[in-house]
């Protein structure tokens, strides 16, 4: 739906999983308004997994010099990327086998030995 120029502008960026987004209520509200607006505006592209493509365009909007399709979207929040196993969210599909860490109380921990909560 976004075309080759947008695809090429973000092609070198890491893929961000649309299923793992954390933020303040206000930031998530702006993010969801943009996600819903884009998915609703681009219904011709609807298929399983469209959220993944839309999410990656949104989180890389600054790099892509991309502007929303619809009118009246709130400004996108600032996105912060964390390397897997270093941030607050664990994406198990990207973790090497055998690297899981647990605290003395049995809590699952990231690479920096911070408990996932």
Secondary structure by P-SEA (a helix, b strand, c coil): cccaaaaaacccccccccccccccaaaaaaaaaaaaaaaaaaccccccaaaaaaaaaaaacccccccccccccccccbbbbbccccccccccccccccccccccccccccccccccc
